[in-house]
Structures are given as structure tokens and as C-alpha cells.
């Protein structure tokens, strides 16, 4: 396949993803972020992961460090979306998304004030 044809296919896929994302649909950029899941091409909240996000938020608000939160989650048997133990950086990523410091995985960046 020629480079020109590959480029054309890539552009068409990207346009489709952007159109879907602009309508609020899941654009298919990897797995949904922690706390969400894809059902019939739409992102919805994952209730069990939302509970973990709330635990992370509460522990963070109480002053615990990222490592202390990760250790607590691991001690109590909580796992990441892919079944791994929690690390400091994975807790930080959840908090960044929670507080709007990183764009949602929808193909469209969030607006910051």
C-alpha cells in the first residue's frame, strides 16, 4: 500500500473519531479512562471504579500522599483498570482527571479557564 493511500486512510479515520467525539461519543482512543467504560460505543460511568475514585478523592483531601493512597488501595485489595497494583503515578493520573488537569480521552481537549 502506498504512503499516500495510508495517509488518506489515516485522515479519514481521524475525521470520523473527531466527529464522534464532538457528538459526545467514545472515539475509541485506547481503553476508556479509569471510572468509565464503553457500552455500545458510548462512554458511561463504571460504578465500581467510581467508588475507587471517591476513595482516592477522600484520602487526598485528608492530606495523604499519593504513595500513602496507593499503599492503602493495595492493602485493601483494590486494583487498577488492568488489574495491577496501584502506584503513586496511577493515583496522580486519577486525581488529575478528577480535577480537570488532563483532557478526557474523547478526542477533544477540555477547555480551561
C-alpha positions as CSV (number, residue, x, y, z in Angstrom):
1,X,0.0,0.0,0.0
2,X,1.4,3.4,-0.9
3,X,2.2,6.0,1.7
4,X,-0.3,8.3,0.1
5,X,-3.1,5.8,0.5
6,X,-2.1,5.1,4.1
7,X,-2.2,8.8,4.8
8,X,-5.7,9.1,3.2
9,X,-7.0,6.2,5.4
10,X,-5.4,7.7,8.5
11,X,-7.1,11.1,7.8
12,X,-10.5,9.6,7.2
13,X,-10.3,7.6,10.5
14,X,-9.2,10.7,12.3
15,X,-12.1,12.7,10.9
16,X,-14.5,10.0,12.0
17,X,-13.1,9.9,15.5
18,X,-13.3,13.7,15.8
19,X,-16.9,13.8,14.6
20,X,-17.9,11.1,17.1
21,X,-16.1,12.8,19.9
22,X,-17.7,16.2,19.1
23,X,-21.1,14.5,19.5
24,X,-20.1,13.2,22.9
25,X,-19.5,9.6,21.8
26,X,-16.5,7.5,22.6
27,X,-13.9,8.0,19.8
28,X,-12.0,4.8,20.5
29,X,-8.6,6.2,21.6
30,X,-7.4,3.2,23.6
31,X,-9.3,2.0,26.7
32,X,-11.6,4.4,28.4
33,X,-10.1,6.3,31.3
34,X,-10.4,5.0,34.9
35,X,-14.0,5.4,36.1
36,X,-15.5,4.9,32.6
37,X,-16.4,2.1,30.3
38,X,-17.7,1.9,26.7
39,X,-21.1,0.4,26.1
40,X,-22.4,0.3,22.5
41,X,-19.9,3.0,21.5
42,X,-20.8,5.4,24.3
43,X,-18.9,6.2,27.5
44,X,-20.7,5.6,30.7
45,X,-19.6,5.6,34.3
46,X,-18.2,2.4,35.7
47,X,-19.8,2.2,39.2
48,X,-17.0,0.1,40.9
49,X,-14.3,2.4,39.5
50,X,-16.3,5.5,40.5
51,X,-16.2,4.2,44.1
52,X,-12.4,3.9,44.0
53,X,-12.2,7.4,42.6
54,X,-14.2,8.6,45.5
55,X,-11.9,6.8,47.9
56,X,-8.9,8.4,46.2
57,X,-10.5,11.8,46.5
58,X,-11.3,11.4,50.2
59,X,-7.9,10.2,51.1
60,X,-6.3,13.0,49.1
61,X,-8.5,15.6,50.8
62,X,-7.5,14.2,54.2
63,X,-3.9,15.0,53.4
64,X,-2.5,11.6,52.5
65,X,0.4,11.5,50.0
66,X,0.0,9.8,46.6
67,X,2.1,6.9,47.8
68,X,0.1,6.5,51.0
69,X,-3.1,6.4,48.9
70,X,-1.6,3.8,46.6
71,X,-0.5,1.7,49.6
72,X,-3.9,1.9,51.2
73,X,-5.7,0.8,48.0
74,X,-3.3,-2.1,47.5
75,X,-3.6,-3.2,51.2
76,X,-7.4,-3.3,50.8
77,X,-7.3,-5.2,47.5
78,X,-8.2,-2.5,45.1
79,X,-6.7,-2.8,41.6
80,X,-6.3,-0.5,38.6
81,X,-8.4,-1.0,35.4
82,X,-5.9,-3.5,34.1
83,X,-5.7,-5.4,37.4
84,X,-2.3,-4.1,38.5
85,X,-1.4,-2.8,41.9
86,X,-1.7,1.0,42.4
87,X,1.4,3.1,42.0
88,X,1.9,6.8,43.0
89,X,1.6,7.9,39.4
90,X,-1.6,6.0,38.8
91,X,-3.2,7.7,41.8
92,X,-1.9,11.1,40.4
93,X,-3.5,10.4,37.0
94,X,-6.9,9.7,38.6
95,X,-6.6,12.9,40.6
96,X,-5.5,14.9,37.5
97,X,-8.5,13.7,35.6
98,X,-10.8,14.3,38.5
99,X,-9.7,17.9,39.0
100,X,-9.6,18.6,35.2
101,X,-5.8,18.9,34.8
102,X,-5.7,16.5,31.9
103,X,-8.2,16.1,29.0
104,X,-10.7,13.3,28.9
105,X,-10.0,10.6,26.4
106,X,-12.6,11.6,23.9
107,X,-10.6,13.1,21.1
108,X,-11.5,16.6,22.1
109,X,-9.4,18.6,24.7
110,X,-11.1,20.2,27.6
111,X,-11.3,24.0,27.9
112,X,-9.5,25.6,30.8
113,X,-10.5,29.0,32.2
